[in-house]
Amino acid sequence: MDNLFTGLFETTSSTSLISIGKFFICIMAALLAGLIIALSYKIRNKTTQNFVTTLALMPAMVCVIILMVNGNIGTGVAVTGAFSLIRFRSVAGSSSDLGAIFLAMGTGLIIGMGYIGFAFVFAIIISIMQIIYANIGMGKRDDVDRTMRIAIPEDLDYTGVFEDLFEKYTISNQLTNVKTTDMGSLFRLTYNISLKDAKLEKELIDNLRCRNGNLEISISKQEMSSEL
């Protein structure tokens, strides 16, 4: 039991020999830790079977890399190469995908270094905190935030034409973009607004239509400024 937290491979030399028994202990521990991480991720997110399976196996794959290149120099090279693999998910993946991959790779790295107990403590604590944060809605945007696009004739002064309506129906509003369209005959205005009452959304749109000559109006959930 002490070896779980002191390290299976601690030695006075720069490298250590890995027995078959310790190799299988690390692999099984990594697979179990990967299963915990994958299940906690599945609880929090709608995802594909392929991604969950890969997430469950990733700690074992990273663990083997670290085991095979034990020693300070080898470990440094292995860590650099292993964590560069994160780029395969960086374009299409969300921040939750990246966080899960980092967690799986970090757990595999710790197990590969022989600290099985610390790896499980790390994986379990982070997984529990992620579930808690997801359940309490940490960082969740308010449901009253909207992005509104309004088309108006070119001869209509947009600077204050909707000010009284926004004051009546919104908590806050900001004009974020003005664009000409249809050969300059129309302006397309983009606002970020926070409604006082989401149930009055249609009433706001009806009043806006009276002001813009019944031209196009679109409203959607407010666009995220950035996604990691």
Secondary structure in CASP SS format (residue, H / E / C, confidence):
PFRMAT SS
TARGET T0000
AUTHOR 0000-0000-0000
METHOD secondary structure of the structure
MODEL  1
M C 1.00
D C 1.00
N H 1.00
L H 1.00
F H 1.00
T H 1.00
G C 1.00
L C 1.00
F C 1.00
E C 1.00
T C 1.00
T C 1.00
S C 1.00
S C 1.00
T C 1.00
S C 1.00
L C 1.00
I C 1.00
S C 1.00
I H 1.00
G H 1.00
K H 1.00
F H 1.00
F H 1.00
I H 1.00
C H 1.00
I H 1.00
M H 1.00
A H 1.00
A H 1.00
L H 1.00
L H 1.00
A H 1.00
G H 1.00
L H 1.00
I H 1.00
I H 1.00
A H 1.00
L H 1.00
S H 1.00
Y H 1.00
K H 1.00
I H 1.00
R H 1.00
N C 1.00
K C 1.00
T C 1.00
T C 1.00
Q H 1.00
N H 1.00
F H 1.00
V H 1.00
T H 1.00
T H 1.00
L H 1.00
A H 1.00
L H 1.00
M H 1.00
P H 1.00
A H 1.00
M H 1.00
V H 1.00
C H 1.00
V H 1.00
I H 1.00
I H 1.00
L H 1.00
M H 1.00
V C 1.00
N C 1.00
G C 1.00
N H 1.00
I H 1.00
G H 1.00
T H 1.00
G H 1.00
V H 1.00
A H 1.00
V H 1.00
T H 1.00
G H 1.00
A H 1.00
F H 1.00
S H 1.00
L H 1.00
I H 1.00
R H 1.00
F H 1.00
R H 1.00
S C 1.00
V C 1.00
A C 1.00
G C 1.00
S C 1.00
S H 1.00
S H 1.00
D H 1.00
L H 1.00
G H 1.00
A H 1.00
I H 1.00
F H 1.00
L H 1.00
A H 1.00
M H 1.00
G H 1.00
T H 1.00
G H 1.00
L H 1.00
I H 1.00
I H 1.00
G H 1.00
M C 1.00
G C 1.00
Y C 1.00
I H 1.00
G H 1.00
F H 1.00
A H 1.00
F H 1.00
V H 1.00
F H 1.00
A H 1.00
I H 1.00
I H 1.00
I H 1.00
S H 1.00
I H 1.00
M H 1.00
Q H 1.00
I H 1.00
I H 1.00
Y H 1.00
A H 1.00
N H 1.00
I C 1.00
G C 1.00
M C 1.00
G C 1.00
K C 1.00
R C 1.00
D C 1.00
D C 1.00
V C 1.00
D E 1.00
R E 1.00
T E 1.00
M E 1.00
R E 1.00
I E 1.00
A E 1.00
I E 1.00
P E 1.00
E C 1.00
D C 1.00
L C 1.00
D C 1.00
Y C 1.00
T C 1.00
G C 1.00
V C 1.00
F C 1.00
E H 1.00
D H 1.00
L H 1.00
F H 1.00
E H 1.00
K H 1.00
Y H 1.00
T E 1.00
I E 1.00
S E 1.00
N E 1.00
Q E 1.00
L E 1.00
T E 1.00
N E 1.00
V E 1.00
K E 1.00
T E 1.00
T E 1.00
D C 1.00
M C 1.00
G C 1.00
S C 1.00
L E 1.00
F E 1.00
R E 1.00
L E 1.00
T E 1.00
Y E 1.00
N E 1.00
I E 1.00
S E 1.00
L E 1.00
K C 1.00
D C 1.00
A H 1.00
K H 1.00
L H 1.00
E H 1.00
K H 1.00
E H 1.00
L H 1.00
I H 1.00
D H 1.00
N H 1.00
L H 1.00
R H 1.00
C H 1.00
R H 1.00
N C 1.00
G C 1.00
N C 1.00
L C 1.00
E C 1.00
I E 1.00
S E 1.00
I E 1.00
S E 1.00
K E 1.00
Q C 1.00
E C 1.00
M C 1.00
S C 1.00
S C 1.00
E C 1.00
L C 1.00
END
